């Protein structure tokens, strides 16, 4: 019998790894362009009001300065809001850079200085004088909370809280055991290594090739075409490599608008790169205040779940996330009431940040569940098992698959959870208190409609392509693995092309759906090539495969062979030579099954176990050990998959202990707008991280059973750490990040 190639499911090095470590991989601000001009953005100094004057005369007098664009001289762009609404925009009126004299948030772009050299543009920008008339701003959620409202229009892809089930208020009032608390999640900014940048190449025929830092090249293409009145064939957006985005690249950011505007007006190539400071002047994970009430019997079985959340949005868009629904999804309960509201503040619109909604909501419910475990005197794992749900009770659907029980079991065994002393402050080593905590993680698993193209060349080399991006997750590699296995080729015979708007249609890369969506599309395209190639093989004179069926042959080592007789077969090269073709090509579309979407709910699950050590005198926390057991369907590449989960865990450590964008409410401005003061985890903060992939078969979500890994690693991690801190110190902290002052206060 023929042995399968087997790249899928086996550890593989990144096919793009060499390009990245040698510098061959180029990012948005690294493409060399002749006669390139450089743009520097000037940001507003107030949070709300109007510009009364802009004096750019001193800047324009500097040799090498080409133009200073403001609201007074900007070229005409589209009029209607719909023209500015990108693929993932929330309801409302999208922000329009340089639209008029109004200032709606601190850091808003109010001018663009363009010069022949970057240094000249930067110097000239410092000479522009702006005067304002200020208005009263408000950025404090605690004050705006009283004005919170239910968003009148649903954001696409965001499910509102389900209708109440049972009588949660009465059940809570009658419950023998009650937990009630307010849980706060701070604002966080994405802070990828690569800042947002756009290099717009102006061609002689007026067409644009745009190198943009984006998670969706076709989203950026549609945005530019719509705003500037260009046809789609006049705009090509290219983004082969992205130096991290974490959701910040889902929507076109303002540097794209400004660079395109300048290039079209000047008929010249222009590059605009945002500074690290300006990376704090657009979307972020919004602040959320959550109230959770849990009522339970003495044995820990839940009688009531009430979860309410208020989250910030801007004054011009209703940004929404799924925050409270997770409480209803994770645990069985007959009485559930969930509410979600928005409060407008004078900042830019928040944006999706790794595991948007779940990272916030699950942190709160999993902290509350830990409180309940102590209140009833039951082990935190056992409490979750007693309230385990086998179905999506809100939507009355079965799960496509669910191996969360196995996650609890395998994670606890690897961590050594059974040896835990449940009493807070009972474990110590020297001056450090030792704490063990755990939490559950959950994230959506689904696919999006995606197209892919496969082109097999006569020399046996295969090209596969789709417009999806690779934001560092390993997309190049997994698509090459799938293609290689489907056509029986060595992986070094496959070239993956992605991140180009001219390639087959693909959604933005977000939501952990890329592997399932693009992977399925590539597999379908390669199978179509197989069918054509096999048809050609059967038509050959004297073909040994003439009477065979597709089910009885295998594709291996660049040949089609009889599965039961691998010595009998024909090479791809000979088949194509006999047919007289240089290539065999197929472009196919893959989409989720409608019946599956209606009948089942798909999710990834995890169980996170954390060990912390807390200096009793200084209040300093070290996360010394984490075990994360993940059930996420088919794992395409255990090596890159492990990296994905580790990255999410590190994100969770930052959320738990460090990351917080601090607003000065007097100024309406973020104070710690740099990496010196906005703290993110560094190598010294990260210790032992153990990732377990739990075996999970799912034959309903997509043909390959892929669930995605980009978000599940962060969900629940902050709660596990917070719960471990309580076990270590006996002090329950419901406000994240958990910093030294909160531990000692």
N, C-alpha and C positions, 0 to 999 in steps of 0.2 A: 504494500500500500504506500501511497505517496504521502510524505510528511508535509504538513502545511507550513507556510513561511513563518507565520506567527509573530509579526512585529507588534500587532495590537495586543496589549496586555503584558508586554515585556518591557523592561527598562531600556530606554534609548537615550543617547546623548542628543542634545538639541542640534538640529541640522543647521540652524543659524548661529550656533555658538561661536564658531571660529570668526565669523563676520563681526560679532559683537566684541570679542576680546581683542581683535586686531585693529579695531577702528574702521574696518571696511563698511560696517553698517552706518548709514548716515541718517540723521534726524532732521527735523523740519528746519532748523536754523543752520544746517551744515552744508547745504547744497550751494555749490559755487555757480554764480550767474554773472555774465558780463554786464558792466554798467549798472551795477546794483546800487539802489539808494536805500538808506536806512531810516526807519521811523522810530521816534521816541514818543511815548505816550505821556501826556501831562494829566495828572489825576486831580480831582477836585479836593479842596482843602476843607470843605464844609459837608455836613451830612444832609442838609435840606435848605433849599432857597433858590436863588437865581443868580446867574452871572450878569453883572451890570456892565462890565467892560473887559475886553482882553486886548492888551497892548503887545503885539508881536513885532513891533518895529525894530527893537534891538536885536532880536533873533534873526530877522530877515536881513539885517545889515551884515551879518557874518558871512564871509566868503564860503561858498560851498553849501549854504542853506538853500534848498530848492523851494520849499513852501511850508507854511504853517496852516494846517487845516483846523477850523473851528466850526461851530454851528452857524457862523455868519457867512462862510464861504464854501461850505461843503457842497459837493455836487448833488443833484436830485437823485433820490432813491424811491423805492416803492412807497405807496401811501397807506395801504391797508395793513392792519395787524397781521392778517393771515399770511402776508408775504414774508413776515419775519418769524413765523412760527415754525420751528424745526420739528423733526420727527418725534422728539421726546419732550416737547414743550408742555408745561402745565397750562391750564386755562388762564386767560388774562391777556394783558397787552405786553408782548415781549419788549425788552429794553432795546432802544435804538440809539446807538452811539452818535454823538454830535447832532442830535435831532433838533434841539432848541436850547434856550438859555436855562431851562429848569435843571436843578440838581436834586436828585432823589436819593442819593446815598453817598457816603464818604468814600473817596477813592474812585468815583465815577470818572471815566475818561472824558476830558473836556477839550483836548486839543492834541494834534499829532504834528510833531516837527519832523520834516523830512530833509535829509541832507545827503551829500555825496559820500560822507564817511560817518561811521557810527559815533566817533568821538565828537565830531562837529555837531551832530544832531543832539547829543547829550548836553553839550555846553550851551547850545542855543536854547534848549528847553529850559535851562535854568534862568534865562533872561526874559522869558515871557511873564508878563505881569497881569494878574487876574484880580478883579474886584468883584465882591459878592454882596448880595442883600440876603441875609440869613433869615430862615424861618425856624420855628420850633420843631425839633425832631424828637422822636421817641424810639429807643432801641431796647427798652427794658421789658422783657416778657412778663415779669411779675406785675407790672403796671398794666400792660396791654391784655393781660390774661382775662380781665373782666369783660373785655370786648370781643372775646373769641367767638367764632361762628362756625357753623357747619358749612363746608365749601359748597356753593350752589351748583357747581359743575364738577363732574368727576374727571379726574385726570386719566387719560387712556392707560390701561394696564394696571391701575391701582384700584383694588377692590375696597369699597367702603365697608365699614363694620356691618355685620349681619344684624338683622332684627333681633331684639331681645328674645330669649328663650326661657320659659318658665317665669318665676317671680324671684329675681336675684335679690332684691332688697329685703323681702320678707324672709327668704331662706338665710340670708346673712344675719338678720336680726335674731333668728331662732337658733343659729348654729352654736353648738357648745364651745367651739374653738374659733377664734377670730384673729385674723391678721389684717392690719390696715396701715398703709404707709404711702408717703409721697416719695417718688423716685425722680431724680434729675439727671439728665444727660447733657453735657456741655457742648457748645459749638466746637466742631473740629474742621480743619482745612486739610485738603488732600495732600499737598506738598510732595508731589513726585519729583524725582531728580531732574527730569527735563522740564524746564519752564514752558509755558505755552508760547508758541511761535508760529508765524506764517511767512513763508517766502513765496511771493507771487511773481511768477515769470511771465512777463508781457511779451507775447509773440508779435511778429510783424503784421500778421493778419488780424490782430486784435483778440486772438484767443488767449486764454489764461491757463497756465499749468501751475497749480498751487500745491506747495509742500506745506501741509498743515499738521499740527499736532492734534490728532483727533482719534476718537474711537469709532468714527463712522464717516468714511470718505464720501459716500453717496449722500449722507445727511448734509455734510458741508457743501457738497456740490449743489444740492437742491436749494439750500439756503442762499448761496451766492447767486445762483441763477434767478431766484425769485426776487431777492432784494434789489439786484442791479439790472433786472430786465434782460438777462442773457439767456440764450438757448442752452440746452444741456450740452450740445456738442461744442460750445464755446468755452466750457469750463471743465477742466480735468483736475481732480484732487488726488494727490498721491501721498501716502503715508506708510511706507514699508516697515518702519520701526517706530515704536513709541516708547519713550523713556519713562514709563509709568504714567498712569492716569487715574485709576481707581474710581472712575465715574466723572472726573472733572473734564474729560474729553468727550462726553456724550453729546453735549450741546456745543454749537459753535461759540467760541468765546470772542470777546470784542476785538482782539488783535486781528482776527481774520477779516472782519468788516473793514477795519481801518487800513489794512494792507491792500485789500482789493480796491477800496475807494481811491487810495493814493495812486495805485498802479494804473487804474483806468483813467484817472484825471491827468496824470503826468505822462501816460503812454510810455511807462518805464517800469522795469522790475523793481519791486520794493520788498523789503524785509522788516517785519515788526516782531520784536521779542519782548515779552514782559519780564520785568525784574522780579526777584523773589518777593519784594514788598508788594508788587502788583498782583502776585499770585493770591493775595488775600483780598482782592477787590472784585471777586466774582463768587461763584457758588461755593457752598460748604455744607457739612452735615448740620442741620438746624438744631437749635436748642429745643428740648422737650421736657415738659413737666408732666409726670404721670402719677395717677393715683390708683392704687390697687387695693381691693378688699377681697379677702378670701375667707369663706366660712367653711368649716369642716367638722366632721364627727371626731370623737376622740381617737378613732382608728386611722385618721388621716384622710378618709374619703371626702372629696370635695362636695359641698352642698351649694356653694355659691361662688361665682367668679364675677367680679366687677372690675373693669379696667378702663380708665378714662385717660385721654392724652390731649394736651394742648401743645401745639408746635408752632414755631415762627414761620412766617412767609414774608415776602416783600409787599410793598404797597401797590404793586402793579401786576403781580401774578399770584395765583393760588397754588403754590407748590404743595404736593401731597405725597404721603408715603403710607404703606401698610404697617401700622404700629401695634394696634390693640388686637387685631384679628388672631395673632399667634397664640394668645392666651386661650382662646376658644378652640384652636386647632390642636394644641399639645395635650390637653387633658380632658378626660370625660367629666362632664358635669351637666346636670339637668336644668340648672338655673344660671344663665349667663347674660350679662348686660355690658355692652361695650360702646364707648363714645369716642369720637375723634373730632377735634376742632382746630381751627387755625387762628392765629393772632398776627395782625400785620404790624411789622416794625420797619423802620427806615434804614434797611440794608438792601443789598442786592438779593435777588431770589436765591434761596438755597438750591442745592443740586444733589443728585444721587451720589452717595459715597459708599463704597464697598458694603454690600448687604444693607441697602437703604431700607429703613423701617424695621427690619428684623434685628439688626444690631442694637437698635434703640429699644424696641418693645420687648424682645426676649430677655435683654439685660434686666429689665424691671420685673417681669413675671418670674424669672428664674431666681432673682434675689428674694422675692416674696415667697416663693415655694421653699427656699431654704429656711426662711423665718418660720414658716409653717412646720417644717420638719422638727425644728427645735421646740416649737410650741406644743407639739403632740408627742415629742420624745421618740420619733421614728427616724431611722437612718434616711438621709436624703435620697439615696438611690431607691430604697424600698418605697418611700412615699411616692415617687414618680411611677413606680411599677403598679402601685395600688390604684393609681388614677390614670393608668395607661388607656389610650383609646385606639381601637382597631379601625376606626373610620373617621372621615372628615364630617363631624357632626353638624357643623354649620351649613354645609352644602348637601348633606345627606348623600355622600359619595364614598365609595371604597377608595383606598389608596392603590395606585398602580403597583406599589411594593412598599414595604416598611420593615426595616431590620433594626429598629431602635432598641429592642430588647437585647439583641446581640451586641449592640454598641455599649450598653450599660455593662453587660457581663464581661466582655473582652477588655473594655477600658478599665473596669474595676480590678480585674485580675492582674493586668499588666502594672497598674499603679500600686497594687498592694492595699487596696482600700479596706479590706477586711481587718487589717491590723490597726485601723484608726481608732484612737480614743475619742469618743464623741464629745467629751466635755471641753468647752472652750477654755483656753489658756492651760491646757493639760500637757502640751507637748513643748519642749524647750531644748535648745542646744546652746549652751553658753549664755550670752546676753541676748540671744535672739529667741523670740517666740515662734514656734513652728505651727503652721495651719494647713489643713487640707480641706479643699472645697471642690464642689462639682456643679455642673449645670448641663442642661440639654441645649442642643443646637438644631435649628431647622431652617431650610431655605427652599424656595420654589424650584421645581424641576420641570422644564418644558422646552419646546423648540419653537423656532420661528421660521416662517417661509423663507427659503434661501435657495439660490441657484449656484451651480458650479459647472465648470467646463473641464473636460479631460481630453488631452490630445496625445495620442500614442504615435511616436515617430518610427520610421522604418529601422532606425538603428537600435530600437528597443528602449529608447528614453521616453519617459512619460512626463508631461506637464499637466498639473492640475491648478485651477485658478478659481477664485471667488473674491468678491470685493471686501470681505470681512477684514478686520484689522487684527494685528497681534500686539497687545499692549504689554507683552512680556510674559504671557501665560504659557507659551509653547505651541501656539497654533500652527506655525510652520511645520513643526515636528509631527504633531498628531495627524495632520492632514496627509503628510507624506507616509506615515505608518498605515493609515487606512487605505490609501491608494496602492501602496506596495503590496499589501495583503490581498486586496481585491483583484489585482491583475497578476499576482505572482511574480513580482519583480523585487530585486534588491533595492533597499531604500535609497541607496546612492544613485539609483537610476531614475529617481523621482525628483522633480523640481516643483516647489510650491510657489505660486504667485498670488499675493494678497495685497490689500491696502492700496487699491487703485480703483477710482470710480469708473474706469472704462471696463472693468471686469464684471462678470455676472452678478446680478442683484443680490445684495446681502443686507441685513439690518445692522444697526449699530452693535458693537461688541459690548454687551453688558448683560446683567441678569443671569450670568452663568449658563447662557443658552448656546454659546458659540460652538462648543465641541459637538453638541447634539445636532445643531442646525447645519453648520458648515460640514461637519463630519458626515452626516447622512447624505447631504447633497453631493459631496465628493464620491461617496460610495455608490450612489445611484448613477452618477455620470460614468464612473469606471465600469459599472456593470453593463451599462449601455454599450460602452466600447467593447467589452467582452463579447456581448451578443453579436455585434457587427463583425468582429474579428472571427468568431466561431462560424458565422454564416459564410464568410469568405473562405475559411478553411474547408468547409464541407463542399464548396463549389469547385475546389481545385481538382484538376485531372488526377485520377488515381489516389485521391485523398484517403489516408487510413482512417480519417474521421468522418467519412461520407455517411456512414450509417449510424453514427453516434448521436446521442442527444446531449444537450447542455448539462443535464444532471449527471451524466456519466463521464464528464471530462473534468480535468483540473488545469489551472493556470499556474505554472511554476517555472522559475528560472528562464523567463522569456519564451516559454513554449506552451502550447496546448497539448495535453497528453491524456490518454485514457487513464482514468483513476485506478483501474485494476491492472493496468499494464503500462507503467510510466515510461517504458522504453519506446512505446508507440506514440508518436506525436509529431507536431510540426512547429518550427520556430516562428515567432511573430514576424521576423524579417522575411522568411520565405513566403509566408502567407501574403504579406503586403506586396512583395515583389511579384508574386504570381497574379495578384489582382491589379497590379500596375498603379498602386497608390503610395504616396509618401507619408500620409498620415491617416489615422482613424480618429475621428473627433466626435464628441457628444457633449451637448449642454443640457442639463436636466434641472428640474426644480423639485425640491423636497419640502413638504409641509406637514404639520401635525394632522393626525386623523381627527375629523370632526366628532365622531362617536366617542373616541377616547376622551376628548375634552369635556364632553357632556356627561360621561358616566364615571370618570375617575378623577382623582386629585393626585398630582405628582409632587413629591417633596424628597429632598435629601435630609438625612438626620445625622446627629452626632452626639456623643457624650464626652464632655471635657472634664478632666480631673487635674486640679492644680495644687501645687505645694508652694507656699510662701514662707519666707522668714522675715520677721519684723523685729528690728532693733528696738528693744523695749524703752530705751532712754531717748533715742533720736527719732523714732517713728519711721525710719527708712525701711521700705519694703523691697525685698528681692524675690522675684519669681524664679525659684530654683528648679522646678520640674513641672512639665505639663505632658499629660497623655491625652491624645484626642483620637477617639475611635469614630470613624466616619463610614456611613453607609450611603454611597453615592452611585449605585448602579455599576456599570462597566467602567473599570479604570483603564483608560487607553494606554497610559504610560506611567507606571508607578514612580519613576524617577522625577519627572516634571510634576506629577500629581502631588507628590510629597512636598515639593517646593511650594506649590500653590497653597497647601494647607499650612505649612510653616509660615508663609507670608501672611496669611489671614490671622494666624495666632499672634504673630508679632504686632499686627494691627490691633488685635484685641488687648494685648499688653499695654500698648499706647493708650487705648481708650480707657482702660482700667486705672492707669496710674499717672499718665503724663499729659496727654493731648487735650488742650483747652485753648480756644481762641477767646481772649479776654476783651470785652467791649468796655471802652470808657464811655459811659452813658452821657456824660457831659458833652463830649465831643462827637459821640455817635461813631466812633472809629475803633477798629481793632488795634490794641496797643502792642501786642507781641507779634508783629508782622515780619518775623525773620526766624531763621532756624536756630539762632542763639537763644531766643526767648520762647519760641513755640517748641516745646520739647517733644521729640519723637524717640522711640527706643533706638539705642545704638548697640553695637556688638557686645559691650560690657554688660548690657541689661539682659541679654538673652543667654539662657543656660540650656538645660536638657529639654529638648522637645521630641516626643515620641509620637509618631503617627501610625495608626492602625487603619487599614482599609478592610472593612467588614464585607464579606461576600454578600452580594445582593443581585438577584436576577430580576430584571424588569423587562417584560416583553410587550408593554403597552405604550410607553411614552414615545419610543422611536425604535426603528429596527435594530439598533445596536445596544439599546438599553443604557444609553448615556444620560447622566443626570447633571453633570457640571460641578466644578469645584471652586470657582473664583470667590464665592461669598461664604460658603458653609464654614470655612476655617475661622472666621471672626465671630460668627454668631454664637453667643453663649460664653465666649472666652472671658469677657470682662466680668460677667456674673460669677463664673467659677473662681476667679481671682478674688473678687469682693467677698464671696462666701468663705474662701480660705482665710482672708484677713479677719473676718469675724471669728472663725474657729481659733485663730491664733491669739487674738486680743480680747475677745468677748465684747467688742464694740461694733455695733451694726451701723454701717455708713451707707446711706441711700443716695449719695450724690457722687456721680462719676465725672472726672477722675478722682480717685481716692488719694489725696496728697497728704504730705506730712502734717500740715496744719489740722486736717480733719481727724487724723489719727491721734494727735496729741491734744486736740482741743476738747 
